[in-house]
Amino acid sequence: MKPYLQTADEVAQGLSTDVEAGLTDAEVAKRLGQYGPNKLDEAKKDPLWKRFLAQLADPMIILLLAAAVISAVAGAAQGESDIADVVIILFVVVVNAVLGVVQESKAEEALEALQQMAASTSKVVRDGKIVDVRSEELVPGDVVVLEAGDAVPADCRVVESASLKVEESALTGESLPVDKMVDALLAEGDDVPLGDRRNMVYMGSTVVYGRGRAVVAATGMDTEMGKIADSINEAVDEQTPLQRKLAELSRILTIGVIGICIFIFIVDFIKHGAEFMADPRLVIDTFMVAVSLAVAAIPEGLVAVVTIVLSIGVTKMSRESAIIRKLTAVETLGCTQVICSDKTGTLTQNKMTVVRHSGADEDELVRAMALCNDAQWVLAEESAKGEPTEAALVADAAKHGLPKTDLDAEYVRVGEAPFDSGRKMMSVVVRTAEGEITQYTKGAPDEVLKRCTKVVTADGVADLTDDVRDAILQENKAMADDALRVLAAARRSWPEAPASEDADHLEQDLTFVGLCGMIDPVRPEVGPSIVEAHGAGIRVVMITGDHIDTAVAIAKELGIVTDRSQAITGAELDRLSDEELAERIGDYGVYARVQPEHKVRIVEAWKKQGKIVAMTGDGVNDAPSIKRADIGVGMGITGTDVTKNVADMVLADDNFATIVTAVEEGRHIYDNIRKAIQFLLSSNIAEVIAVFVATMIGFVILEPVHLLWINLITDCFPALALGMEKTEPGIMGRKPREASDGIFAGGMGVDVVFQGVVISLFTLISYFIGVSHQFGTVDLGFIASHPEAGVEGMTMAFLTLSMVEMFHSFNMRSRRQSIFKLGNHNRWLWGSFALSLVLTFVVIEVPPVAQVFGFAELDAPNYLMAMGLAFLIIPIMELYKLCWRVRDNAA
């Protein structure tokens, strides 16, 4: 049997314990051996070297390492001792791996934080005495003594309660402390939801009021906290859409390179026949051609560019209060289609606030509520401290110019009947300086009204008639329908201090004063943020442990749902199979009274629909679903360490609006990454086409070292500069991209091929112009038999290819808009252009460097001719973009 469905005596009997005397030391030792210590299992930690090597398993990293080997082989074959290119590639690999190890969150961090949440020591009844013991030494059957301020050390069944209230929001999502009781519960359907188990207290929660005793029912990994820890430990980190597409691109490039190399070997074998295998020089020459094609095809700087652009985005987002814990989370944010948000502390302020009064004398109403109250007003901080509901009433009085510090000085408490969950009221008796004795009572409206015979009206005190009573109850219902927590206040005058402080003696013949309605209000910035999210095609879903009426009221106010039919409870969710939930997931915008496993099911159901899901939250109960979501968002202020450690992003200001800002920045960064990828791939395709065509004709247009220089030096700087491009207008007016969309979606594949063909054409033309200038004609047969004879053509081809890519980087500021209409000039791009221009000039015109690269000195006309050919990419791309814009407008 489940302990919350049993009586206290049945629980004690089932656990073989004595509620009054507790367990003996001998029995504790026996059970400790049976159940183990009351702590969460520690995750197995991979050593640092293993984590580092795991980062190198990425296909693009493997390609980079292959490029380093190829570069070293090429240099050795040519008798060159310069290993700068190899060093550059290896540097990129190491930096990327180190960033991965530092940035990636680990499950053991979450488990360590879970352990820190458990109480370090607890008061326990052992051998009839109350003693302090280490919490990890607790065993099932132990009797724990709980008082205000204590952390609950294990999952326990309450056996004694004196106004015991426990804060469980971190575990259940319930925004208010829960009154605890002793009686057994009746199962609602198959079971009782975690948030409704009022006779249980759980590890990770805190006692905020009253006192009590509880029998330990579960310890360690058997607790609800342990189940969450197990879920976190078992969750598997998934690749982001960009990671999957880059891995796919890596595979395509690898297959393409291998295919081209095999093709070259076959062609040369057919061309030379038996001589090919007999002459090692021919094999080496063919291998060098394959090396050139491999180097041309592999975008050596791609991983570095993507990593650095993401890092730049991380820095920028941190200034906007969005702390990114995973680099890849930046990109995932940009394609978020569903945000599953916790209510308490995320959409709302997690601070109960009085928002409505009902009574003839408002000042007397707020005075009564503040005096019949154990919370305190801290003048220095201008805030109330205490149980959330009582703190809200004290804060309300301060707003009315009645700070509790002044009230306590004027109205001295001389008697009280403390709050009791059975009668749902509390009363205080106060004396003024003039000696007047007044009693103030507050509590549940229906219970207070039962004890009232009179009512305060605008004309004074009058009899409480049935009509007035009905009107008060109607007002109470109206407040409750608006999801307000309602309390009533009443008063009673005494000629002298009452002889007894017994509740039955005090709480009768009362005069009704009024009602106060309070709620955890929504954050003012959340509404506009949700409107913006909807405009960006993003669905916002509320998931909360609160009651469904409260959740729906908040959701309606925020525009998340329009009526109750779009909400569902955790109990109703249990009756749906995973398949049914996946089919109907789009019907619901609010999930109330949910448990941790429900949140995971909701995330999974959305993911089955192919959606990219973000999950926000602050409590321990949110951790498994945050880990399972594509993008987990934790709260930096109210969030637990557990949530922060498993989250991909932490909101430093707990502001829902920051999520939308982060989504916009994620889209912006992904746009820039695509621009950089398109720029690099179009350049690499141009190199592959130029080298392949030249090889088929029978000459060498560029050496591997030339291609490595362009890829790692000339291309990387403008690609990084494109990562700094400003956000294009209307980015939040687009629908989120689908997770299935590849890197080449939206016509980008066509763009890359077209641009690559054009750039390769310019490169080949420049080569032939150089050859023609050197020999007066283009004799392909002579060049094929004397490759070194085309050194001037090779130099012009290098210059054109280098500079056409630089000019092309300006085209890539926007894939479709004219560069002449773009504002916010990219100073980083101009800087990279100037740097590449200087470096290219040095490589060609400085004799010692030019000699290493095997370049010829160009005269001014040929230099300008090569530059002119390079510049032509701008007008051609402007015409190309215009055709696309006309096509898109026509569509």
GIHU-V482301 format. One record per pair of residues at least 24 apart in sequence whose ideal C-beta (glycine too) atoms are under 8 Angstrom apart, sorted by the first residue. I is the first residue (numbers start at 1). J is the second residue. D is the distance in whole Angstrom. If there is no record, write none. Layout:
<<I J D> <I J D>>
This chain:
<<2 191 8> <3 157 4> <3 200 7> <3 215 8> <3 217 5> <4 157 7> <4 184 7> <4 185 5> <4 192 6> <4 197 5> <4 199 5> <4 200 5> <5 184 6> <5 185 6> <5 186 8> <5 187 6> <5 192 7> <6 157 8> <6 184 6> <7 183 8> <7 184 5> <8 157 7> <8 158 8> <8 159 4> <8 182 6> <8 184 8> <8 215 8> <10 184 8> <11 157 5> <11 159 7> <11 215 6> <11 217 7> <12 159 7> <12 215 6> <15 140 6> <15 141 4> <15 215 6> <15 216 8> <15 217 7> <16 141 6> <17 141 4> <17 142 7> <17 143 7> <17 215 6> <18 143 8> <19 143 6> <19 159 5> <19 160 8> <19 213 7> <19 215 7> <20 125 8> <20 128 7> <21 125 7> <21 127 7> <21 128 4> <22 124 7> <22 125 3> <22 126 5> <22 127 7> <22 128 7> <22 142 7> <22 143 4> <23 126 6> <23 139 7> <23 141 5> <23 142 6> <23 143 8> <24 126 7> <24 127 6> <25 126 6> <25 127 7> <27 141 7> <28 126 7> <28 137 7> <28 139 6> <28 142 7> <31 139 4> <31 140 7> <31 141 6> <32 137 7> <32 139 5> <34 139 8> <35 139 6> <35 140 6> <35 219 6> <35 220 7> <35 222 8> <36 219 8> <36 220 6> <37 136 4> <37 137 7> <37 219 8> <37 220 6> <38 118 8> <38 135 6> <38 136 5> <38 137 7> <38 138 4> <38 139 7> <38 153 7> <38 154 6> <38 219 4> <38 220 5> <39 115 6> <39 118 7> <39 136 5> <39 220 6> <40 111 6> <40 114 5> <40 115 5> <40 118 8> <40 220 7> <40 221 6> <40 225 7> <40 226 6> <40 229 5> <41 111 7> <41 220 8> <41 221 6> <41 226 8> <41 229 7> <41 230 8> <41 233 7> <42 108 7> <42 111 6> <42 112 8> <42 115 8> <43 106 8> <43 107 5> <43 108 4> <43 111 5> <43 233 6> <44 108 8> <45 106 8> <45 108 5> <48 101 7> <51 101 5> <51 104 8> <52 97 6> <52 98 8> <52 101 6> <55 96 7> <55 97 4> <55 100 4> <55 101 6> <56 93 7> <56 97 6> <58 247 7> <58 250 8> <58 303 8> <59 246 8> <59 247 5> <59 250 3> <59 251 6> <59 254 7> <60 246 6> <60 247 7> <60 249 8> <60 250 5> <60 302 7> <60 303 5> <61 93 6> <61 96 7> <61 97 7> <61 303 7> <62 250 7> <63 250 6> <63 253 7> <63 254 6> <63 298 5> <64 89 6> <64 92 6> <64 93 5> <64 298 7> <64 300 6> <64 303 6> <65 89 8> <65 93 6> <66 294 8> <66 298 7> <67 294 7> <67 295 6> <67 298 5> <67 300 5> <67 708 8> <68 93 8> <70 291 5> <70 294 6> <70 295 6> <70 704 7> <71 295 7> <71 704 7> <71 705 8> <71 708 6> <73 291 7> <74 288 7> <74 291 5> <74 295 8> <74 703 8> <74 704 4> <74 705 7> <75 705 7> <77 284 7> <77 287 8> <77 288 6> <78 703 8> <78 705 8> <80 705 7> <80 852 8> <82 852 7> <85 705 7> <85 708 5> <85 709 7> <85 712 7> <88 300 8> <88 712 5> <89 300 6> <89 712 7> <92 300 7> <92 301 7> <92 303 7> <92 304 4> <93 303 8> <95 304 7> <95 307 7> <96 303 5> <96 304 7> <96 307 5> <99 307 6> <99 311 7> <99 327 7> <100 327 8> <103 325 7> <103 326 6> <103 327 5> <104 237 8> <104 326 6> <105 325 5> <105 326 6> <105 645 6> <105 646 6> <105 647 7> <105 648 7> <107 232 6> <107 233 5> <107 235 7> <107 627 8> <107 646 7> <109 645 4> <109 646 8> <110 229 8> <110 232 5> <110 623 6> <110 627 8> <110 642 5> <110 645 4> <110 646 5> <111 229 5> <111 232 7> <111 233 7> <112 645 8> <113 640 7> <113 641 4> <113 642 4> <113 644 8> <113 645 5> <114 204 8> <114 225 6> <114 228 7> <114 229 5> <114 232 8> <114 620 7> <114 642 5> <116 641 7> <117 151 8> <117 170 8> <117 203 8> <117 204 5> <117 225 7> <117 620 7> <117 640 7> <117 641 8> <117 642 7> <118 151 7> <118 153 6> <118 203 6> <118 204 7> <118 225 7> <119 150 7> <119 151 4> <119 152 7> <119 153 4> <122 150 8> <122 153 4> <123 147 8> <123 150 8> <125 213 8> <138 216 5> <138 219 6> <139 216 7> <139 219 6> <140 216 5> <140 217 6> <140 218 7> <140 219 6> <141 215 7> <141 216 6> <142 215 7> <142 216 4> <143 213 6> <143 214 7> <143 215 6> <143 216 8> <144 213 7> <144 214 5> <144 215 8> <144 216 6> <145 211 8> <145 213 6> <146 201 7> <146 207 5> <146 211 6> <146 212 5> <146 213 7> <146 214 6> <147 207 6> <147 211 5> <148 207 5> <148 208 6> <148 209 6> <148 210 7> <148 211 7> <149 206 8> <149 207 7> <149 208 8> <150 206 7> <150 207 5> <151 204 8> <151 205 8> <151 206 5> <151 207 8> <152 201 5> <152 202 6> <152 203 6> <152 204 7> <152 205 5> <152 206 7> <152 207 7> <152 214 8> <153 203 6> <153 216 8> <154 203 5> <154 216 5> <154 217 8> <154 218 7> <154 219 5> <154 223 6> <155 200 7> <155 201 8> <155 202 5> <155 203 6> <155 216 7> <155 217 5> <155 218 4> <155 219 8> <155 222 8> <155 223 4> <155 224 6> <155 225 8> <156 200 7> <156 201 5> <156 202 8> <156 214 3> <156 215 6> <156 216 5> <156 217 6> <157 199 6> <157 200 6> <157 214 6> <157 215 5> <157 217 5> <158 182 6> <158 199 5> <158 200 7> <158 201 6> <158 212 6> <158 213 8> <158 214 5> <159 212 8> <159 213 5> <159 214 6> <159 215 6> <160 212 5> <160 213 4> <160 214 8> <161 210 7> <161 212 4> <161 421 7> <162 210 5> <162 211 5> <162 212 6> <163 209 6> <163 210 4> <163 211 8> <163 418 6> <163 419 5> <163 420 6> <163 421 6> <164 207 7> <164 209 7> <164 210 4> <164 211 6> <164 212 4> <165 207 7> <165 208 5> <165 209 4> <165 210 6> <165 387 7> <166 201 5> <166 205 5> <166 206 7> <166 207 6> <166 208 7> <167 205 6> <167 206 5> <167 207 8> <167 208 5> <168 195 7> <168 202 7> <168 205 5> <169 344 6> <169 345 8> <169 350 8> <169 545 8> <169 619 6> <170 204 6> <170 205 7> <170 618 8> <170 619 4> <170 620 5> <170 621 7> <170 640 6> <171 202 6> <171 204 5> <171 205 6> <171 224 7> <171 225 7> <171 619 6> <171 620 6> <171 621 5> <172 545 4> <172 595 8> <172 619 8> <172 621 6> <173 342 6> <173 343 7> <173 344 6> <173 543 8> <173 544 5> <173 545 3> <173 546 7> <173 594 7> <173 619 6> <173 621 6> <173 622 8> <174 344 8> <174 545 5> <174 546 6> <175 343 8> <175 344 4> <175 345 8> <175 348 7> <175 350 7> <175 352 8> <175 388 8> <175 520 5> <175 546 6> <176 352 7> <176 388 6> <176 389 7> <176 485 7> <177 208 5> <177 209 7> <177 387 6> <177 388 7> <177 389 8> <179 421 4> <180 210 8> <180 212 6> <180 421 8> <181 421 6> <188 571 6> <189 571 6> <189 574 7> <189 575 8> <190 574 7> <191 574 8> <193 569 8> <193 570 5> <193 571 6> <193 593 5> <193 594 8> <193 595 6> <194 224 7> <194 545 8> <194 595 5> <195 545 5> <195 593 6> <195 595 8> <196 593 7> <204 620 6> <208 387 6> <208 388 8> <209 387 5> <209 419 8> <210 419 8> <224 596 8> <225 620 7> <227 596 7> <228 596 6> <228 620 6> <228 621 7> <228 623 6> <228 624 6> <228 642 8> <231 596 7> <231 597 8> <231 600 7> <231 623 8> <231 624 4> <231 627 8> <232 623 6> <232 624 6> <232 627 6> <232 642 8> <232 646 6> <235 624 7> <235 627 4> <235 628 5> <238 630 7> <239 328 8> <240 328 4> <240 329 8> <240 331 6> <240 332 5> <240 630 7> <241 331 7> <241 332 7> <241 335 6> <241 612 7> <241 739 5> <241 741 8> <242 306 8> <242 328 7> <242 331 4> <242 332 8> <242 670 7> <242 673 7> <243 328 6> <245 742 6> <245 743 5> <246 302 8> <246 303 8> <246 306 7> <246 743 7> <248 742 7> <248 743 8> <249 743 6> <253 297 6> <253 298 6> <253 299 8> <256 297 6> <257 293 7> <257 294 5> <257 297 5> <257 298 7> <260 290 8> <260 293 5> <260 297 7> <260 688 7> <260 692 7> <261 290 4> <261 293 6> <261 294 7> <264 289 5> <264 290 5> <264 293 7> <264 695 6> <265 290 7> <267 696 7> <288 704 7> <289 691 8> <289 695 5> <289 700 8> <291 704 5> <292 691 5> <292 700 8> <292 702 7> <292 703 7> <292 704 5> <292 707 6> <293 688 6> <293 691 6> <293 692 6> <293 695 8> <295 704 5> <295 707 5> <295 708 6> <295 711 7> <296 684 6> <296 687 4> <296 688 5> <296 690 8> <296 691 5> <296 702 8> <296 707 5> <296 711 8> <297 684 6> <297 687 8> <297 688 5> <298 684 7> <298 711 8> <299 680 4> <299 681 6> <299 683 8> <299 684 5> <299 711 7> <299 715 8> <300 708 7> <300 711 5> <300 712 5> <301 680 7> <301 711 6> <301 712 6> <301 715 6> <301 716 4> <301 719 6> <302 676 8> <302 677 7> <302 680 6> <304 716 7> <305 673 8> <305 676 5> <305 680 7> <305 716 6> <305 719 5> <305 720 6> <305 723 7> <306 673 6> <306 676 7> <306 677 8> <308 720 6> <308 723 7> <309 669 6> <309 672 6> <309 673 6> <309 676 6> <309 720 7> <309 723 3> <310 669 7> <310 673 8> <312 669 8> <312 723 6> <312 724 7> <313 665 6> <313 666 8> <313 668 8> <313 669 4> <316 665 7> <317 662 6> <317 665 5> <318 652 8> <320 658 6> <320 661 5> <320 662 7> <320 665 7> <321 636 8> <321 651 6> <321 652 4> <321 653 4> <321 655 7> <321 658 5> <322 649 6> <322 650 8> <322 651 6> <322 652 7> <322 658 5> <322 659 8> <322 661 7> <322 662 4> <322 665 8> <323 636 7> <323 649 7> <323 650 4> <323 651 8> <323 652 6> <324 648 7> <324 649 5> <325 647 6> <325 648 6> <325 649 7> <325 650 6> <326 648 5> <326 649 8> <328 648 8> <329 631 6> <329 648 4> <329 649 5> <330 665 7> <330 666 6> <330 669 5> <331 666 6> <331 669 7> <331 670 5> <331 673 7> <332 612 7> <332 630 5> <332 631 5> <332 648 7> <332 666 7> <333 614 7> <333 631 6> <333 649 7> <333 662 5> <333 663 5> <333 665 7> <333 666 3> <333 667 8> <334 663 7> <334 665 8> <334 666 3> <334 667 4> <334 668 8> <334 669 6> <334 670 4> <334 671 8> <334 736 8> <334 737 8> <335 612 5> <335 666 8> <335 667 8> <335 670 7> <335 736 5> <335 737 5> <335 738 8> <335 739 7> <336 538 6> <336 612 5> <336 613 8> <336 614 5> <336 630 7> <336 631 6> <336 663 6> <336 666 7> <336 736 6> <337 537 7> <337 538 6> <337 539 7> <337 611 4> <337 612 5> <337 613 7> <337 736 5> <338 538 7> <338 539 5> <338 540 8> <338 541 6> <338 606 5> <338 611 5> <338 612 7> <338 613 5> <338 614 7> <339 533 7> <339 538 6> <339 539 7> <339 540 5> <339 541 7> <339 613 8> <339 614 5> <339 615 8> <339 616 7> <339 659 7> <340 541 5> <340 543 5> <340 599 7> <340 602 6> <340 603 6> <340 606 7> <340 613 6> <340 614 7> <340 615 5> <340 616 7> <340 625 7> <340 629 7> <341 540 6> <341 541 7> <341 542 6> <341 543 7> <341 615 8> <341 616 5> <341 617 8> <341 656 7> <342 542 8> <342 543 6> <342 544 6> <342 616 6> <342 617 4> <342 618 6> <342 619 7> <342 622 6> <343 542 5> <343 543 7> <343 544 4> <343 546 6> <343 551 6> <343 554 6> <344 520 6> <344 544 6> <344 545 8> <344 546 7> <344 618 8> <344 619 8> <345 618 5> <345 635 6> <345 638 4> <345 639 8> <345 654 7> <346 616 5> <346 617 7> <346 618 6> <346 635 6> <346 654 7> <346 656 6> <347 522 6> <347 523 7> <347 526 5> <347 542 7> <347 554 7> <347 558 6> <347 656 6> <348 520 4> <348 521 6> <348 522 5> <348 523 7> <348 554 7> <349 520 6> <349 521 6> <349 522 8> <349 523 6> <350 520 6> <350 618 8> <350 638 6> <351 388 7> <351 392 8> <351 520 7> <351 521 8> <352 388 5> <352 389 6> <352 391 7> <352 392 4> <352 485 7> <352 518 5> <352 519 7> <352 520 6> <353 392 6> <353 395 7> <353 396 8> <353 518 6> <353 519 7> <353 520 7> <353 521 5> <354 392 5> <354 393 6> <354 395 8> <354 396 4> <354 516 5> <354 517 7> <354 518 5> <355 484 7> <355 517 6> <355 518 6> <355 519 6> <355 521 7> <356 479 6> <356 484 6> <356 515 8> <356 516 7> <356 517 4> <357 514 6> <357 515 7> <357 516 6> <357 517 8> <358 472 8> <358 475 5> <358 479 7> <358 514 5> <358 515 4> <358 516 8> <358 517 8> <359 456 7> <359 489 8> <359 513 6> <359 514 2> <359 515 7> <360 456 5> <360 457 5> <360 458 5> <360 514 7> <361 456 6> <361 513 7> <361 514 7> <362 400 7> <362 514 7> <363 400 6> <363 402 7> <364 456 7> <364 491 8> <364 513 6> <364 514 8> <365 489 6> <365 513 5> <365 514 4> <365 515 8> <365 516 7> <366 393 8> <366 396 6> <366 397 5> <366 400 5> <366 402 6> <366 516 8> <367 397 7> <367 402 6> <367 407 7> <368 440 4> <368 442 7> <368 489 4> <368 490 8> <368 491 6> <368 513 5> <369 393 4> <369 396 7> <369 397 7> <369 442 6> <369 487 7> <369 489 5> <369 516 6> <370 394 5> <370 396 8> <370 397 4> <370 402 6> <370 404 5> <370 407 6> <371 404 8> <371 407 6> <371 408 8> <371 411 6> <371 413 8> <371 428 6> <371 430 6> <371 440 5> <372 426 6> <372 427 7> <372 428 5> <372 440 4> <372 441 6> <372 442 4> <372 489 7> <373 404 7> <373 442 8> <375 404 8> <376 404 6> <377 403 5> <377 404 4> <377 405 5> <379 403 7> <379 405 6> <389 485 7> <389 487 7> <389 518 7> <392 518 5> <393 442 8> <393 487 7> <393 516 7> <393 518 8> <396 516 7> <396 518 8> <411 438 8> <414 497 6> <415 497 6> <415 498 6> <415 501 5> <415 506 8> <416 501 7> <417 501 6> <417 502 7> <417 503 4> <417 506 5> <417 507 7> <419 443 8> <420 503 7> <423 447 6> <423 503 6> <423 507 7> <425 503 7> <425 507 6> <427 503 7> <427 506 5> <427 507 6> <429 494 7> <429 497 7> <429 498 6> <429 501 7> <429 506 7> <431 497 7> <436 493 7> <437 493 7> <437 494 4> <437 495 7> <437 496 6> <437 497 6> <437 498 8> <438 491 6> <438 492 7> <438 493 6> <438 494 7> <439 491 6> <439 492 4> <439 493 8> <439 494 6> <439 498 7> <439 506 6> <440 489 7> <440 490 8> <440 491 6> <441 489 7> <441 490 5> <441 491 7> <441 492 7> <441 506 8> <441 507 6> <441 510 6> <442 487 5> <442 488 7> <442 489 5> <442 490 8> <443 487 7> <443 488 6> <444 487 7> <444 488 7> <445 472 7> <445 473 7> <445 476 4> <445 486 6> <445 487 7> <445 488 4> <445 515 6> <446 473 7> <446 476 7> <448 488 4> <448 489 8> <448 490 5> <448 510 7> <448 512 7> <449 473 7> <449 488 7> <449 512 7> <451 490 7> <451 507 5> <451 508 5> <451 509 8> <451 510 5> <452 490 6> <452 510 5> <452 511 7> <452 512 4> <453 509 5> <453 510 7> <453 511 8> <454 510 8> <454 511 4> <454 512 7> <455 511 7> <455 512 4> <456 491 8> <456 511 6> <456 512 7> <456 513 5> <456 514 7> <461 511 6> <464 512 6> <472 512 7> <472 515 7> <475 515 6> <476 515 6> <479 515 7> <479 517 4> <480 549 8> <481 549 8> <482 517 7> <482 519 8> <482 553 6> <483 519 6> <483 549 6> <483 550 4> <483 552 8> <483 553 3> <483 554 7> <484 517 4> <484 518 6> <484 519 5> <485 517 7> <485 518 5> <485 519 7> <486 515 6> <486 516 7> <486 517 5> <486 518 8> <487 515 7> <487 516 5> <487 518 8> <488 512 7> <488 513 8> <488 514 7> <488 515 5> <488 516 8> <489 513 4> <489 514 6> <489 515 8> <489 516 7> <519 550 8> <522 554 6> <522 557 6> <522 558 6> <523 655 7> <523 656 6> <523 657 8> <525 655 6> <525 656 7> <525 657 4> <526 558 6> <526 656 5> <526 657 7> <527 557 8> <527 558 6> <527 559 7> <528 657 7> <529 656 5> <529 657 4> <529 659 7> <529 660 5> <530 558 5> <530 559 6> <530 560 7> <530 656 8> <531 559 7> <532 660 5> <532 732 6> <533 660 5> <533 663 7> <534 559 7> <535 732 7> <535 733 7> <536 660 8> <536 663 7> <536 664 8> <536 732 5> <536 733 7> <536 734 7> <536 735 8> <536 736 7> <537 734 7> <537 735 4> <537 736 5> <538 663 7> <538 736 6> <539 586 8> <539 589 8> <539 611 8> <540 589 8> <541 588 7> <541 589 6> <541 590 7> <541 591 7> <541 602 7> <542 589 7> <542 590 5> <542 591 7> <543 591 5> <543 594 6> <543 598 8> <543 599 6> <543 602 6> <543 625 8> <544 590 8> <544 591 7> <544 592 6> <544 594 7> <545 592 8> <545 593 6> <545 594 6> <545 595 8> <545 621 7> <546 592 6> <546 593 7> <547 592 6> <547 593 7> <548 590 7> <548 592 4> <548 593 7> <550 592 8> <551 590 5> <551 591 8> <551 592 4> <552 590 6> <552 592 8> <555 589 6> <555 590 5> <560 589 5> <560 590 7> <561 589 4> <561 590 5> <566 590 6> <567 591 7> <567 592 6> <568 592 7> <569 593 5> <569 594 8> <570 594 4> <570 595 6> <570 598 5> <573 598 5> <573 601 7> <573 602 8> <574 598 8> <578 604 7> <578 605 7> <581 605 5> <582 608 4> <582 609 7> <585 609 6> <595 621 7> <596 621 5> <596 622 8> <596 623 8> <596 624 6> <596 625 7> <597 624 8> <599 624 7> <599 625 4> <600 624 5> <600 625 5> <600 628 5> <603 628 5> <603 629 5> <604 628 7> <610 738 7> <610 739 6> <610 740 7> <611 739 7> <612 736 7> <612 739 5> <614 659 7> <616 651 8> <616 656 8> <616 659 7> <617 643 6> <618 643 6> <618 654 7> <619 643 7> <633 659 6> <663 732 8> <664 727 7> <664 731 6> <664 732 5> <665 727 8> <667 731 5> <667 732 7> <667 734 7> <668 727 4> <668 728 8> <668 731 6> <669 723 8> <670 737 8> <671 725 8> <671 727 8> <671 728 7> <671 731 7> <672 722 6> <672 723 5> <672 724 8> <672 725 5> <673 723 7> <674 743 7> <674 748 7> <674 815 8> <675 722 5> <675 725 7> <675 812 5> <675 813 7> <675 815 7> <676 719 4> <676 720 8> <676 722 5> <676 723 6> <676 812 8> <677 743 6> <678 748 6> <678 751 6> <678 752 6> <678 755 8> <678 812 6> <678 815 7> <679 715 7> <679 718 7> <679 719 6> <679 722 6> <679 805 8> <679 808 7> <679 809 6> <679 812 5> <680 715 6> <680 719 6> <681 752 5> <681 756 8> <682 751 7> <682 752 5> <682 755 4> <682 756 5> <682 759 7> <682 808 7> <683 710 7> <683 711 8> <683 715 5> <683 756 8> <683 759 7> <683 805 5> <683 808 7> <684 711 7> <684 756 8> <685 752 6> <685 753 7> <685 755 8> <685 756 3> <685 757 8> <685 760 8> <686 755 7> <686 756 4> <686 757 8> <686 758 8> <686 759 3> <686 760 4> <686 763 6> <686 801 7> <686 804 8> <686 805 8> <687 711 8> <687 760 8> <687 801 7> <688 756 8> <688 760 8> <689 756 6> <689 757 6> <689 760 4> <690 760 4> <690 763 5> <690 764 6> <690 767 8> <690 797 7> <690 801 7> <693 760 7> <693 764 6> <694 764 7> <694 767 7> <697 780 6> <697 784 7> <698 780 6> <698 781 8> <698 783 7> <698 784 3> <699 780 7> <699 783 4> <699 784 5> <699 787 6> <699 790 6> <700 787 5> <700 790 7> <700 794 7> <701 763 7> <701 764 7> <701 767 5> <701 790 8> <701 793 8> <701 794 6> <701 797 5> <702 794 6> <702 797 6> <702 798 6> <702 801 7> <703 794 8> <703 853 8> <703 854 7> <705 853 7> <706 794 8> <706 798 5> <706 853 7> <709 843 7> <709 853 7> <710 798 8> <710 801 6> <710 802 6> <710 805 7> <713 836 8> <713 839 6> <714 802 5> <714 805 6> <714 806 7> <714 836 5> <714 839 7> <714 840 7> <715 805 6> <717 832 4> <717 835 6> <717 836 6> <718 805 7> <718 806 6> <718 809 4> <718 829 6> <718 832 5> <718 833 7> <718 836 7> <719 809 8> <720 828 7> <720 832 7> <721 809 7> <721 826 6> <721 828 4> <721 829 4> <721 831 7> <721 832 4> <722 809 6> <722 812 6> <722 813 7> <722 826 8> <722 829 7> <724 826 6> <724 828 4> <724 829 8> <725 813 6> <725 826 6> <725 829 8> <726 824 4> <726 826 7> <728 814 6> <728 817 7> <747 884 7> <748 815 7> <751 815 7> <754 880 7> <755 808 7> <755 873 8> <755 877 7> <758 873 7> <758 876 6> <759 801 7> <759 804 5> <759 805 7> <759 808 7> <759 873 7> <762 800 6> <762 801 8> <762 804 5> <762 869 5> <762 870 7> <762 872 7> <762 873 7> <763 797 5> <763 800 5> <763 801 5> <763 804 7> <764 797 7> <765 800 8> <765 869 6> <766 793 8> <766 796 5> <766 797 5> <766 799 7> <766 800 4> <766 801 8> <766 865 7> <766 866 5> <766 869 5> <767 793 4> <767 794 7> <767 796 6> <767 797 4> <768 793 7> <769 793 7> <769 796 6> <769 862 7> <769 865 6> <769 866 8> <770 794 7> <770 795 6> <770 796 4> <770 797 7> <770 858 8> <770 862 7> <770 866 8> <773 862 6> <774 856 8> <791 854 7> <791 855 7> <791 856 5> <792 856 4> <792 858 7> <792 862 7> <794 854 7> <794 855 7> <794 856 8> <795 844 6> <795 855 4> <795 856 5> <795 858 6> <796 858 7> <796 862 6> <796 865 7> <796 866 5> <798 843 8> <798 844 7> <798 853 8> <798 855 7> <799 840 7> <799 844 6> <799 858 7> <799 863 7> <799 866 4> <799 867 7> <799 870 8> <800 866 5> <800 867 8> <800 869 5> <800 870 5> <802 836 7> <802 840 5> <802 870 8> <803 836 8> <803 837 7> <803 840 7> <803 866 7> <803 867 6> <803 870 4> <803 871 8> <804 869 7> <804 870 4> <804 872 8> <804 873 5> <806 832 8> <806 833 5> <806 836 5> <806 837 7> <806 870 7> <807 870 5> <807 871 6> <807 873 5> <807 874 6> <808 873 5> <808 874 8> <808 877 7> <809 833 7> <810 874 7> <811 873 7> <811 874 6> <811 877 4> <811 878 8> <811 881 8> <814 881 8> <815 881 8> <816 881 6> <816 884 6> <816 885 6> <816 888 7> <817 881 7> <818 878 6> <818 881 6> <818 882 8> <819 874 7> <819 878 7> <820 878 8>>
